[in-house]
Amino acid sequence: MKFINLLKVISIVPSQIARCYSKEVPKALRSLKAKSTRNTVQYYIDSYRIRAVAGNGGDGCISFLSAWCKDQAGPDGGDGGHGGHVIFKATHSVKSLNHCKTVTQAKHGEKGYNKDCNGKNAEHVVVPVPLGTIIKDQSGRMVADLSTEGVMFVAARGGAGGRGNKFFLSDTEQAPDVAELGAQGETHTYTLEVRSMAHVGLLGAPNAGKSTLLRALTRARPTVAAYPFTTLRPHIGMVPYDDYEQVAIADLPGLIPGSHKNYGLGIQFLQHVERCRGLVFLLDGADEPRRQYDTLSHELAQYSEQLAKRPQCVVVNKIDLPEGKRGFEDMKKKMDVIGISAKTGLNLAELLRIIRVMYDENS
């Protein structure tokens, strides 16, 4: 499917202009419930490095039965139990990798006992991951693509249980005094990546107001402050509409010039952008918005040409300030832009309309 700029489509096709401003576009619902007052701020993890350690097999037992009626009744050592596997399973019930642990360890199998009692097999550890999760090994090679509900990938296999001396009983060996040790479980390191993080991503320079805008549109609570700083991890907020659809909006870390060369963790931040279906260029109207837009477009094009062609719209923030208003007027003369104020809520309803149109065009 070929993606094109949404605002260019709207500026060319009158029917889509009418649809964007008519009652056909579902209205966004504002939550009446107060936001949480917890100090814990939840962020979204779309890439995680995990070490999968499978369980070892149990050792076999060396034992000889001595019954009351027969002193030497033969060997009766049982086998050891198998170690547990570490398995990744795709499911729609989880949306991120926040629940994953750095080291996931399966239990060991139980050793064998006398009287022909085998050890208990260890349970497998099943780690649920979102649909569309890509699994890469240490060399960066993709080894699994969990894109279907219920698909599983065995990340580390548990060791087999050792066999007891009863197993080695034969016609020529009536009293074997040997047993096997349990096999060692596998240990592997993987990188999990969620292919699709959000429907729309807020892309902009540091301190453009992305976190403030996400707090104004959704119930998410990314950190905001009066001093300049940038978000290091993406936050996700959901916007419900009156037709029961929900659009996920991501607050992405800010990009700086040279991000495609990995300046300031640029590659890691651009990977977050790559996992969004549509992009909203959020520009600071009080700080040369045209220069910001050129920088962001250049960084996207240098990182991936296909990423630069994804549906996008341009939004100028802080138009409640005089310098922000002037910056918006200058941008309006050169391209199709939307002026908003995330702080005061000015024109946010119009932005939600266009976000819904972007969602409908690419769903």
Beta strands, then each sheet from edge to edge (+ up, - down):
strand 1: 47-53
strand 2: 86-90
strand 3: 103-105
strand 4: 125-129
strand 5: 133-136
strand 6: 142-146
strand 7: 152-156
strand 8: 187-194
strand 9: 198-203
strand 10: 235-240
strand 11: 246-251
strand 12: 276-284
strand 13: 312-317
strand 14: 338-339
sheet 1: 3+ 1+ 8- 5+ 6-
sheet 2: 4+ 2+ 7-
sheet 3: 10+ 11- 9- 12- 13- 14-
end
